[in-house]
Amino acid sequence: PKPRSLFSGLRKHAADNIIIFAARLDGEVIGRHLYVIDEPQATIHHWFSAVNKADFDHNPSEAIHDHAMRWAREAGFETYDFGPAPYDFRDGLFRYKREYGGDLHPIIAWERGTSPLWPVYRFGRSFYRQHINI
């Protein structure tokens, strides 16, 4: 979970560059997605999803992505950015995003930890990625 201050800051400093779409079922919100709007690049970036596991069977993410893509097209955006996905093509999130038929773009990330606990963090993350299938 992200701190509430992040969302307060977005609302205060970048309200014109964010949009939130929600899916409802019988009047109840069952999912939300937060997007960052990059007008100079004609791109809408999917940044956060908020869907409870209990509502997965209702497919709110699919409905929200579909609506957001249509909205973006009608608003003149050229690119819909799903955001990063795990590098493993066998991963469910990777396959889900790939089903939409977009282009893959590699992301290069550089990390440097200065804490003495950095090796412990890297080991734990590596273990998690290898042994836990989310």
VMD Tcl script that draws the C-alpha trace (Angstrom):
set ca {
  {0.00 0.00 0.00}
  {1.09 3.52 -0.77}
  {0.90 6.28 1.83}
  {-2.13 8.52 1.74}
  {0.25 11.49 1.45}
  {1.26 10.30 -2.04}
  {-2.31 10.57 -3.27}
  {-2.87 13.86 -1.44}
  {0.27 15.21 -3.09}
  {-0.89 14.05 -6.52}
  {-4.23 15.75 -5.99}
  {-2.58 18.93 -4.79}
  {0.26 19.19 -7.31}
  {-0.76 17.14 -10.35}
  {-4.55 17.04 -10.44}
  {-4.58 18.04 -14.11}
  {-2.33 15.09 -14.95}
  {-4.18 12.25 -13.24}
  {-7.46 10.53 -13.89}
  {-9.15 7.73 -11.98}
  {-11.60 5.29 -13.52}
  {-13.77 3.00 -11.42}
  {-15.80 -0.13 -12.11}
  {-19.11 -0.59 -10.32}
  {-21.27 -3.62 -9.79}
  {-24.77 -3.12 -8.38}
  {-23.77 0.39 -7.30}
  {-20.66 -0.75 -5.41}
  {-17.15 0.17 -6.54}
  {-15.29 -3.07 -7.26}
  {-12.12 -1.60 -8.73}
  {-10.24 1.58 -9.50}
  {-7.28 2.45 -11.71}
  {-5.21 5.60 -11.47}
  {-3.65 6.94 -14.68}
  {-1.07 9.63 -15.32}
  {-1.77 11.78 -18.34}
  {1.22 12.88 -20.41}
  {-0.23 15.23 -23.00}
  {3.11 16.28 -24.58}
  {3.84 12.61 -25.35}
  {0.16 11.84 -26.18}
  {0.34 9.00 -23.66}
  {-1.80 7.77 -20.80}
  {0.11 5.70 -18.22}
  {-1.63 3.12 -16.05}
  {-0.03 3.61 -12.65}
  {-2.09 1.95 -9.90}
  {-4.78 -0.68 -9.69}
  {-7.00 -1.07 -6.68}
  {-9.07 -4.24 -6.96}
  {-9.94 -6.52 -4.08}
  {-9.24 -10.21 -4.63}
  {-12.86 -10.94 -3.78}
  {-13.90 -8.98 -6.90}
  {-11.45 -10.58 -9.36}
  {-14.16 -12.89 -10.70}
  {-16.10 -9.84 -11.92}
  {-13.12 -8.76 -14.10}
  {-13.08 -5.09 -13.12}
  {-9.57 -4.55 -14.49}
  {-10.63 -5.65 -17.97}
  {-13.64 -3.34 -17.86}
  {-11.58 -0.40 -16.62}
  {-8.78 -0.93 -19.16}
  {-11.35 -1.19 -21.94}
  {-13.05 2.03 -20.86}
  {-9.75 3.86 -20.33}
  {-8.47 2.84 -23.76}
  {-11.64 4.05 -25.45}
  {-11.53 7.30 -23.47}
  {-7.86 7.81 -24.36}
  {-8.48 7.20 -28.08}
  {-11.41 9.62 -28.11}
  {-9.29 12.21 -26.24}
  {-6.56 11.96 -28.90}
  {-3.94 9.95 -27.03}
  {-1.69 7.79 -29.20}
  {-0.19 5.49 -26.57}
  {-1.72 3.51 -23.72}
  {1.05 2.45 -21.35}
  {0.22 -0.52 -19.14}
  {3.33 0.07 -17.08}
  {5.99 -2.47 -16.22}
  {5.38 -6.19 -16.13}
  {7.58 -8.97 -14.81}
  {10.29 -9.96 -17.25}
  {9.16 -13.59 -17.29}
  {6.77 -14.28 -20.19}
  {5.27 -17.16 -18.16}
  {4.07 -14.71 -15.51}
  {0.30 -14.13 -15.43}
  {0.56 -10.33 -15.38}
  {2.95 -10.35 -18.33}
  {0.59 -12.61 -20.31}
  {-2.44 -10.53 -19.33}
  {-0.88 -7.31 -20.59}
  {0.46 -9.00 -23.72}
  {-3.06 -10.19 -24.65}
  {-3.96 -6.60 -25.49}
  {-1.57 -6.78 -28.45}
  {0.69 -3.87 -27.62}
  {4.38 -3.53 -28.25}
  {6.94 -4.64 -25.70}
  {9.55 -2.14 -24.62}
  {12.45 -3.10 -22.37}
  {12.91 -1.17 -19.17}
  {16.36 -0.74 -17.73}
  {16.54 -0.08 -14.01}
  {19.56 0.59 -11.87}
  {19.48 0.08 -8.13}
  {22.08 0.83 -5.55}
  {21.66 0.20 -1.89}
  {23.92 1.75 0.69}
  {22.46 0.07 3.74}
  {24.33 -2.87 5.26}
  {21.02 -4.73 4.87}
  {21.03 -4.29 1.07}
  {22.39 -7.84 0.41}
  {19.66 -9.28 2.65}
  {17.00 -7.34 0.72}
  {18.40 -8.50 -2.64}
  {18.49 -12.12 -1.48}
  {14.91 -11.93 -0.19}
  {13.66 -10.32 -3.38}
  {15.45 -12.91 -5.52}
  {14.03 -15.75 -3.42}
  {10.55 -14.29 -3.63}
  {10.72 -13.88 -7.42}
  {11.95 -17.44 -7.89}
  {9.65 -19.25 -5.48}
  {6.47 -17.25 -5.16}
  {4.13 -17.09 -8.15}
  {1.84 -14.08 -7.85}
}
mol new
graphics top color blue
foreach p $ca { graphics top sphere $p radius 0.5 }
foreach p [lrange $ca 0 end-1] q [lrange $ca 1 end] { graphics top cylinder $p $q radius 0.2 }
display resetview
